[in-house]
Amino acid sequence: MTTLRGDPRRPTRAAPPGRHGATPSQRQPTTSTATAPTPVSPSTGPGGSGFGPKLLVPVLVGPLLNPINTTMVSVALAPISRDLGIGAAQAIWLVAALYLASAIAQPTMGKLADRFGPKKVFLTGLVIVGIAGIVPEFLTGFGGAVFARVLIGIGTSSAYPAALTTLRQHSARIGKPTPPLVLGALSITSLVSAAAGPPLGGALIAAFGWHAIFLVNVPLAAFGIVVSALWLPSDKLRPRTDEDLPVLTALDPFGMLLMTGFVSALLVFLLDLSAGLWWLLGTAVVLLVALVLWELRAVRPFVDVRMLARNGALSRTYMRLFLVYLLAYTMTYGFSQWVQDVAGYSSDVAGYMQLPAAIVAGVASFLIARKTAVRGPLIVAAVVPIVGGLLLLLLHTGSPVFLLVLAPALFGVPQALASVSNQAALYRVVPAEYIGTAAGLSRTSVYIGAIGASSLIGGVFGQAPTTPDLHVLAWVIVGVAVLLSVLTIADRALSRPLPR
């Protein structure tokens, strides 16, 4: 009998004794003790679909928290800098701290959700987010704000992997595949919330001050906790996998530690290139080599090096994600600081200027979500930033408002097309048994792109942005977009048909 991936009746796989480096295909199956699939309640969804509002509300609410927090801070950097007396290079740590935490926490939370259940992990993450929202009220300095951003990164990272795990397990229980529109809604929700972050942040700062971008997480987390506790399926109903393995073996904490050290050392080096901390770059290289060697031997690797080495199409997908979000966030954070500190607009107006980008991203992502072709949209996503970068070269303090609105709006297109189409590309090039791991690493690629953008802006802007600095960023955007275009056009794997 053919079973769905994640079906409780499907045998689990365990490493045989003495074969620490065994691959999944070498492990011998053991009999699962999971219970039979739970019948679908009539109230689960309209017409008995099994994917009704009670499941989808918590699944879709959670993943919006991370993107909205990542971009909402873009309009707060200038007022926070003025209030706390710090420079632009130091303020960018508010951006980098969340991305560093998220880059590590996303795949970590995915592993924890697989082991202990998505509902437990999701609720724990929401509690952390709620606590983070009030931290700056007690730790009032710059360190308190950075600490809060780290906690937000960790807490919000539980939502996306928990949502995917929940949908996969629910689909296995009811014996129905997850509708494509539901999967697309995850991507669209994250994308639109990210694009809506700057205007929301601007409005909150104008009304209540910069502390509001932290405090808003308290009611959002509270709402998520209530609907998740009431409506998400119990973890007792989930299929049990890897329970024959010790917890530490299944989670690979040493791999997590090596990955954390590598990304941290690289980030600190990049954020202050003028300091010449070359020993940090050397440390990052050593930790990367150690990570690769360790993961080649791990039973359940934190980063599946073998999969990346043998699947070039997947590695190119990660590279595209990195480059697209390097472009997008360089524009989001760099333009926002310049338009406030140089062009002289307030935080709320700077946020409203990016509202058309949110609208463009929402419309484009909705139009593309139902399409099966990915190559064309990804080529458009690569080429449009070239135009956007050239437009940035025309901006100066006296530029008309329509140009200041058009520039960020152009970057809403690549974010929309790349988010939806690269997710589809993963399904084309990744074997079914690796799709969860691949999805988690795709989010890490996005965060590393954002970290790269933070490093770039901190290095170019220094203590304060100028118009010539903005034009330097524009040329970097054009160069990266050209590289992205070449990589995308040359990738023949994008023309593969969808797997059946």
C-alpha positions as CSV (number, residue, x, y, z in Angstrom):
1,M,0.0,0.0,0.0
2,T,1.3,3.5,-0.9
3,T,1.4,5.8,2.1
4,L,1.7,9.6,2.3
5,R,5.0,11.1,3.4
6,G,4.7,11.5,7.2
7,D,2.0,8.9,7.5
8,P,2.0,7.3,11.0
9,R,1.8,3.9,9.3
10,R,5.1,4.4,7.5
11,P,8.1,2.7,9.1
12,T,10.7,4.9,10.8
13,R,14.4,4.6,10.1
14,A,17.2,4.3,12.6
15,A,20.9,4.1,12.4
16,P,22.3,0.5,12.7
17,P,24.8,-0.1,15.5
18,G,28.4,1.0,14.7
19,R,27.4,3.0,11.6
20,H,27.6,6.6,12.9
21,G,27.9,8.0,9.4
22,A,25.2,5.9,7.8
23,T,23.0,7.7,5.3
24,P,19.2,7.5,5.4
25,S,19.1,5.0,2.6
26,Q,21.4,2.7,4.6
27,R,19.4,2.6,7.8
28,Q,17.2,-0.3,8.5
29,P,13.5,0.3,9.1
30,T,11.9,-0.3,12.4
31,T,8.2,-0.7,13.1
32,S,6.4,2.4,14.2
33,T,4.1,2.3,17.2
34,A,2.0,5.2,16.1
35,T,-1.7,4.9,16.2
36,A,-3.9,4.8,13.1
37,P,-4.9,8.0,11.4
38,T,-7.4,10.0,13.3
39,P,-10.8,10.5,11.5
40,V,-11.6,13.9,10.2
41,S,-14.1,15.9,12.2
42,P,-16.9,17.3,10.3
43,S,-16.0,20.7,11.6
44,T,-12.4,20.5,10.3
45,G,-13.1,22.4,7.2
46,P,-15.8,23.5,4.7
47,G,-17.2,20.6,2.8
48,G,-15.0,18.2,4.7
49,S,-11.8,19.4,3.1
50,G,-9.9,19.0,6.4
51,F,-8.2,22.4,6.1
52,G,-10.7,24.8,7.6
53,P,-10.3,28.2,9.5
54,K,-9.6,26.6,12.9
55,L,-6.4,25.0,11.4
56,L,-5.4,27.7,9.1
57,V,-5.7,30.7,11.4
58,P,-2.9,29.7,13.8
59,V,-0.9,28.2,11.0
60,L,-0.9,31.5,9.0
61,V,-0.8,33.9,12.0
62,G,2.5,32.6,13.3
63,P,4.7,32.9,10.2
64,L,3.9,36.6,9.8
65,L,5.6,37.6,13.1
66,N,9.2,37.0,11.9
67,P,8.9,38.9,8.6
68,I,7.0,41.8,10.1
69,N,9.6,42.2,12.8
70,T,12.5,42.0,10.4
71,T,11.3,44.9,8.3
72,M,9.4,47.0,10.9
73,V,12.7,48.0,12.5
74,S,13.9,49.6,9.2
75,V,12.1,52.9,10.0
76,A,13.1,52.8,13.7
77,L,16.9,52.8,13.1
78,A,17.1,56.6,12.8
79,P,14.9,57.5,15.8
80,I,16.6,54.8,18.0
81,S,20.0,56.2,16.9
82,R,19.0,59.7,17.9
83,D,17.4,58.7,21.2
84,L,20.3,56.5,22.3
85,G,23.1,58.5,20.8
86,I,24.5,55.8,18.6
87,G,25.8,55.8,15.0
88,A,24.3,54.1,12.0
89,A,27.0,51.4,12.0
90,Q,26.1,50.5,15.6
91,A,22.3,50.7,15.0
92,I,22.5,48.1,12.3
93,W,23.1,45.5,15.0
94,L,19.4,45.8,15.7
95,V,18.9,44.3,12.3
96,A,21.8,41.8,12.3
97,A,20.9,40.4,15.8
98,L,17.5,39.2,14.7
99,Y,18.8,37.7,11.5
100,L,21.7,35.9,13.2
101,A,19.3,34.4,15.8
102,S,16.8,33.5,13.1
103,A,19.4,31.9,10.8
104,I,20.3,29.4,13.5
105,A,16.9,29.1,15.2
106,Q,14.8,28.3,12.1
107,P,16.4,24.9,11.3
108,T,16.8,24.3,15.0
109,M,13.1,24.8,15.7
110,G,12.3,22.5,12.8
111,K,14.3,19.7,14.4
112,L,12.7,20.3,17.8
113,A,9.2,20.3,16.2
114,D,9.9,16.9,14.6
115,R,11.2,15.5,17.9
116,F,8.8,17.0,20.4
117,G,5.8,18.1,18.4
118,P,5.0,21.4,16.5
119,K,2.4,22.7,18.9
120,K,4.7,22.6,21.9
121,V,7.5,24.3,19.9
122,F,5.2,26.9,18.5
123,L,3.6,27.9,21.8
124,T,7.0,28.1,23.5
125,G,8.2,30.4,20.7
126,L,5.2,32.7,21.1
127,V,5.8,33.0,24.9
128,I,9.4,34.1,24.1
129,V,8.1,36.7,21.6
130,G,5.7,38.1,24.2
131,I,8.5,38.4,26.8
132,A,10.8,40.1,24.2
133,G,8.2,42.8,23.6
134,I,8.5,44.2,27.1
135,V,12.3,43.8,27.5
136,P,13.2,47.3,26.3
137,E,10.8,48.7,29.0
138,F,13.1,47.3,31.7
139,L,16.5,47.3,29.9
140,T,16.3,50.8,28.4
141,G,19.7,51.0,26.8
142,F,20.9,49.9,23.4
143,G,21.9,46.5,24.8
144,G,18.3,45.9,26.0
145,A,17.0,46.6,22.5
146,V,19.5,44.2,20.9
147,F,18.7,41.5,23.4
148,A,15.0,41.9,22.7
149,R,15.7,41.5,19.0
150,V,17.6,38.3,19.6
151,L,14.7,36.9,21.6
152,I,12.2,37.9,18.9
153,G,14.4,36.1,16.3
154,I,14.5,33.0,18.4
155,G,10.8,33.0,19.3
156,T,9.4,33.8,15.9
157,S,11.6,31.2,14.2
158,S,9.3,28.5,15.7
159,A,6.4,29.5,13.5
160,Y,7.4,28.6,9.9
161,P,8.8,25.1,10.6
162,A,6.0,24.3,13.0
163,A,3.4,25.4,10.4
164,L,4.9,23.1,7.7
165,T,5.2,20.2,10.2
166,T,1.6,20.7,11.3
167,L,0.3,20.7,7.8
168,R,2.3,17.7,6.8
169,Q,1.2,15.7,9.8
170,H,-2.4,16.8,9.5
171,S,-2.4,15.8,5.8
172,A,-1.1,12.3,6.8
173,R,-3.7,11.9,9.5
174,I,-6.7,12.7,7.3
175,G,-5.3,11.0,4.2
176,K,-5.5,14.1,2.0
177,P,-2.7,16.1,0.4
178,T,-2.3,19.7,1.6
179,P,-3.9,22.0,-1.0
180,P,-1.4,24.0,-3.1
181,L,-3.2,27.3,-2.2
182,V,-2.6,26.5,1.5
183,L,1.1,26.1,1.0
184,G,1.1,29.2,-1.2
185,A,-0.7,31.2,1.5
186,L,2.2,30.5,3.9
187,S,4.6,32.2,1.5
188,I,2.2,35.0,0.6
189,T,1.5,35.8,4.3
190,S,5.2,36.0,5.1
191,L,5.9,38.2,2.1
192,V,3.0,40.6,2.6
193,S,3.8,41.0,6.3
194,A,7.4,41.7,5.5
195,A,6.4,44.4,2.9
196,A,3.9,45.9,5.4
197,G,6.5,46.2,8.2
198,P,7.9,49.6,7.3
199,P,4.5,51.4,7.0
200,L,3.2,49.7,10.2
201,G,6.5,50.6,12.0
202,G,6.3,54.2,10.8
203,A,2.7,54.6,12.1
204,L,3.5,53.0,15.5
205,I,6.6,55.2,16.0
206,A,4.7,58.4,15.0
207,A,2.0,57.6,17.5
208,F,3.8,56.0,20.4
209,G,7.6,56.2,19.9
210,W,10.1,53.5,18.8
211,H,9.3,51.3,21.9
212,A,6.0,50.5,20.2
213,I,7.7,48.3,17.5
214,F,8.6,46.0,20.4
215,L,5.4,46.3,22.5
216,V,3.2,45.4,19.5
217,N,4.5,41.8,19.7
218,V,2.8,41.4,23.1
219,P,-0.8,41.4,21.8
220,L,0.2,39.6,18.6
221,A,1.9,36.8,20.6
222,A,-1.1,36.6,23.0
223,F,-3.5,36.2,20.1
224,G,-1.3,33.5,18.6
225,I,-1.1,31.6,21.9
226,V,-4.9,31.6,22.3
227,V,-5.8,30.4,18.8
228,S,-2.9,27.9,18.7
229,A,-3.8,26.4,22.1
230,L,-7.4,26.1,21.1
231,W,-7.2,25.0,17.5
232,L,-3.9,23.4,16.6
233,P,-4.0,19.6,16.7
234,S,-2.6,17.9,19.8
235,D,1.0,16.7,19.5
236,K,-0.3,13.3,20.9
237,L,-1.9,12.8,17.5
238,R,1.3,13.2,15.5
239,P,3.2,10.4,13.9
240,R,6.3,9.3,15.9
241,T,9.6,9.3,14.2
242,D,13.2,8.9,15.4
243,E,12.1,8.0,18.9
244,D,14.5,5.1,18.8
245,L,17.4,7.6,18.6
246,P,18.7,9.4,21.7
247,V,17.6,13.0,21.8
248,L,21.2,14.4,21.4
249,T,21.8,12.2,18.4
250,A,18.6,13.3,16.7
251,L,19.1,17.0,17.3
252,D,22.9,17.2,16.6
253,P,23.6,20.0,19.1
254,F,27.3,20.0,18.2
255,G,26.4,20.8,14.6
256,M,24.2,23.6,15.8
257,L,27.1,25.0,17.9
258,L,29.5,24.9,15.0
259,M,27.0,26.6,12.7
260,T,26.3,29.3,15.3
261,G,30.0,29.9,15.8
262,F,30.7,30.1,12.0
263,V,27.9,32.5,11.2
264,S,28.6,34.6,14.3
265,A,32.3,35.0,13.5
266,L,31.6,35.8,9.9
267,L,28.9,38.4,10.8
268,V,31.0,40.2,13.4
269,F,33.9,40.4,10.9
270,L,31.6,41.8,8.1
271,L,29.9,44.3,10.3
272,D,33.1,46.2,11.1
273,L,35.5,45.6,8.1
274,S,37.4,48.8,9.0
275,A,38.5,47.2,12.3
276,G,40.5,44.6,10.3
277,L,39.5,41.7,12.6
278,W,41.0,39.1,10.2
279,W,41.4,36.6,13.0
280,L,37.6,36.4,13.0
281,L,37.5,35.5,9.3
282,G,40.1,32.8,10.0
283,T,38.0,31.5,12.9
284,A,34.9,31.4,10.6
285,V,36.8,29.4,8.0
286,V,38.1,26.9,10.6
287,L,34.5,26.5,12.1
288,L,33.1,26.0,8.6
289,V,35.6,23.2,7.8
290,A,34.8,21.6,11.2
291,L,31.1,21.9,10.5
292,V,31.4,20.1,7.2
293,L,33.6,17.3,8.6
294,W,31.3,16.8,11.5
295,E,28.1,16.8,9.5
296,L,29.5,14.2,7.1
297,R,29.6,11.8,10.1
298,A,26.4,12.8,11.9
299,V,23.4,10.5,11.9
300,R,20.9,13.4,11.8
301,P,23.0,16.3,10.5
302,F,22.0,19.9,11.3
303,V,23.1,20.8,7.8
304,D,23.0,18.0,5.3
305,V,26.3,18.5,3.5
306,R,25.8,15.4,1.3
307,M,22.5,16.7,0.0
308,L,24.0,20.1,-0.9
309,A,27.0,18.5,-2.6
310,R,25.1,16.1,-4.8
311,N,22.2,18.4,-5.6
312,G,23.5,21.4,-7.6
313,A,20.1,22.6,-8.5
314,L,19.2,22.9,-4.8
315,S,22.5,24.7,-4.0
316,R,21.7,27.2,-6.8
317,T,18.2,27.8,-5.4
318,Y,19.8,28.7,-2.0
319,M,22.2,31.0,-3.8
320,R,19.3,32.8,-5.6
321,L,17.5,33.2,-2.3
322,F,20.6,34.7,-0.8
323,L,21.2,37.2,-3.6
324,V,17.5,38.2,-4.0
325,Y,17.2,39.0,-0.3
326,L,20.6,40.7,-0.2
327,L,19.2,43.1,-2.8
328,A,15.8,43.5,-1.2
329,Y,17.1,44.2,2.3
330,T,19.9,46.5,1.1
331,M,17.2,48.6,-0.5
332,T,14.8,48.4,2.5
333,Y,17.2,49.4,5.2
334,G,19.5,51.6,3.2
335,F,16.8,53.6,1.5
336,S,14.8,54.0,4.8
337,Q,17.8,55.5,6.7
338,W,18.7,57.8,3.8
339,V,15.2,59.1,3.3
340,Q,15.0,60.0,7.0
341,D,18.5,61.2,7.8
342,V,19.4,62.9,4.4
343,A,16.1,63.7,2.6
344,G,14.6,64.8,5.9
345,Y,11.3,62.8,6.0
346,S,9.8,61.5,9.3
347,S,9.7,57.8,10.2
348,D,6.0,57.5,9.5
349,V,6.3,59.1,6.1
350,A,9.3,57.0,5.3
351,G,7.2,53.9,6.1
352,Y,4.3,55.1,4.0
353,M,6.7,55.5,1.0
354,Q,7.3,51.8,1.1
355,L,3.5,50.9,1.3
356,P,3.3,50.6,-2.5
357,A,6.0,48.0,-2.3
358,A,3.7,46.0,0.0
359,I,0.8,46.3,-2.4
360,V,3.0,45.3,-5.4
361,A,4.4,42.3,-3.5
362,G,0.9,41.2,-2.5
363,V,-0.6,41.4,-5.9
364,A,2.4,39.8,-7.7
365,S,2.6,36.9,-5.2
366,F,-1.1,36.2,-5.5
367,L,-1.0,36.2,-9.3
368,I,2.0,33.8,-9.4
369,A,1.0,31.5,-6.6
370,R,-1.2,29.3,-8.9
371,K,1.3,29.1,-11.7
372,T,3.5,26.1,-12.3
373,A,6.2,27.8,-14.4
374,V,9.1,29.1,-12.3
375,R,11.9,30.1,-14.7
376,G,10.1,33.1,-16.2
377,P,9.1,34.7,-12.8
378,L,12.6,34.1,-11.4
379,I,14.2,35.8,-14.5
380,V,11.9,38.8,-14.0
381,A,12.8,38.8,-10.2
382,A,16.5,39.0,-11.2
383,V,16.3,41.7,-13.9
384,V,13.9,44.2,-12.2
385,P,16.5,45.1,-9.4
386,I,18.8,46.2,-12.2
387,V,16.3,48.9,-13.1
388,G,15.7,49.6,-9.4
389,G,19.4,50.1,-8.8
390,L,19.8,52.5,-11.7
391,L,16.8,54.5,-10.4
392,L,18.5,54.9,-7.0
393,L,21.4,56.6,-8.8
394,L,18.9,59.4,-9.8
395,L,17.8,60.1,-6.2
396,H,19.0,63.2,-4.3
397,T,17.6,65.4,-1.5
398,G,15.4,67.3,-4.0
399,S,13.9,64.3,-5.8
400,P,10.2,64.3,-6.3
401,V,8.1,62.1,-4.1
402,F,6.9,59.9,-6.9
403,L,10.5,58.8,-7.5
404,L,11.0,58.1,-3.8
405,V,7.9,55.9,-3.9
406,L,8.7,54.2,-7.2
407,A,12.2,53.0,-6.1
408,P,11.1,50.8,-3.2
409,A,8.0,49.7,-5.2
410,L,10.2,48.1,-7.9
411,F,11.8,45.9,-5.2
412,G,8.4,44.5,-4.2
413,V,8.3,42.6,-7.5
414,P,11.5,40.4,-7.0
415,Q,10.6,39.7,-3.4
416,A,7.2,38.4,-4.5
417,L,8.3,36.4,-7.5
418,A,11.4,34.9,-5.8
419,S,9.6,33.9,-2.6
420,V,6.8,31.9,-4.3
421,S,8.8,30.6,-7.3
422,N,11.9,29.5,-5.3
423,Q,9.6,27.6,-3.0
424,A,8.2,25.8,-6.0
425,A,11.7,25.2,-7.4
426,L,12.6,23.4,-4.2
427,Y,9.8,20.9,-4.8
428,R,11.2,20.3,-8.3
429,V,14.8,19.6,-7.3
430,V,14.6,18.0,-3.8
431,P,13.7,14.4,-3.1
432,A,10.5,14.0,-1.0
433,E,12.3,12.7,2.0
434,Y,14.5,15.8,2.2
435,I,11.9,18.5,1.6
436,G,11.6,19.5,5.3
437,T,15.3,19.9,5.7
438,A,15.6,21.8,2.4
439,A,12.8,24.2,3.4
440,G,14.5,25.0,6.7
441,L,17.8,25.8,5.0
442,S,16.0,28.0,2.5
443,R,15.0,30.3,5.3
444,T,18.5,30.3,6.6
445,S,19.7,31.5,3.1
446,V,17.2,34.4,3.3
447,Y,18.5,35.4,6.7
448,I,22.1,35.2,5.7
449,G,21.2,37.5,2.8
450,A,19.7,39.9,5.2
451,I,22.8,39.7,7.4
452,G,24.9,40.5,4.3
453,A,22.7,43.5,3.6
454,S,23.2,44.7,7.2
455,S,26.9,44.3,6.9
456,L,27.0,46.2,3.6
457,I,25.0,49.1,4.9
458,G,27.0,49.4,8.1
459,G,30.2,49.5,6.1
460,V,29.0,52.0,3.5
461,F,27.0,54.4,5.7
462,G,29.4,54.4,8.7
463,Q,28.2,56.9,11.4
464,A,25.6,58.6,9.1
465,P,24.3,58.0,5.5
466,T,25.0,60.5,2.7
467,T,23.6,60.7,-0.9
468,P,27.0,59.5,-2.4
469,D,26.7,56.5,0.0
470,L,23.3,55.7,-1.3
471,H,24.7,55.7,-4.8
472,V,27.4,53.3,-3.8
473,L,24.7,50.9,-2.6
474,A,22.9,51.4,-5.9
475,W,26.0,50.3,-7.9
476,V,26.3,47.3,-5.6
477,I,22.6,46.4,-6.2
478,V,23.1,46.6,-10.0
479,G,26.2,44.4,-9.9
480,V,24.5,41.8,-7.7
481,A,21.4,41.8,-9.8
482,V,23.5,41.2,-13.0
483,L,25.1,38.2,-11.2
484,L,21.7,36.9,-10.2
485,S,20.3,37.3,-13.7
486,V,23.2,35.2,-15.2
487,L,22.8,32.5,-12.5
488,T,19.0,32.3,-13.1
489,I,19.1,32.3,-16.9
490,A,21.8,29.6,-17.0
491,D,19.9,27.3,-14.6
492,R,18.3,24.6,-16.8
493,A,16.9,22.8,-13.8
494,L,14.2,25.6,-13.5
495,S,12.5,24.1,-16.6
496,R,11.9,20.8,-15.0
497,P,8.2,19.8,-14.7
498,L,6.5,19.6,-11.3
499,P,6.9,16.3,-9.6
500,R,3.8,14.1,-9.5
